[in-house]
Amino acid sequence: MSRNLKLLIGLVSAAGFYYLFGVALLRSPGNEAYLSIVPAIRIVVIVITMALIALTVREYRRSGSSSGRASNSDSETRARNFIRAAWGKQGHEQDVTLFVSHHLAELDSSYWVKHTGNGKPTAQQVLDILEIRVDPDDEENMLLDFALPGDVSHYVLSVELDESGGIVGIAMES
């Protein structure tokens, strides 16, 4: 079942719950004895409905890729290949060169020995150790941030993706 269909089913279920218990049941004839507690029941129904919607949306976000979108691992592989290919190029891709040269100049050789086995690694060795960082605010995974291991820098290489998981561009960001 697709993510969009699951989202639709969840939201329709929440709306059905709200209508059944929040509107229809409380307005049916013969429920005059419950009129004094109607406001409290409506509040409970609204809270439960909102919880159902929140759970549905959370599950939608967690459920992975939809059929029209590349998987996260495909996008990550594509982004890593793009980063490697961008080394030494001009234009927006020069951010990769700046990222590598900046960190090679700024970080101590002991860091490089620990992570690459070499006190003076090549650019490709630096790019090979990049770790993906997940941005919790990026709900659609349209940006993939890559950083050096450990908390040694506030700079990342941020690869922007389009709707289908294709590469839009790259930038060095802090």
Order of alpha helices (4+ residues) and beta strands (2+ residues): alpha-alpha-alpha-alpha-alpha-alpha-beta-beta-beta-beta
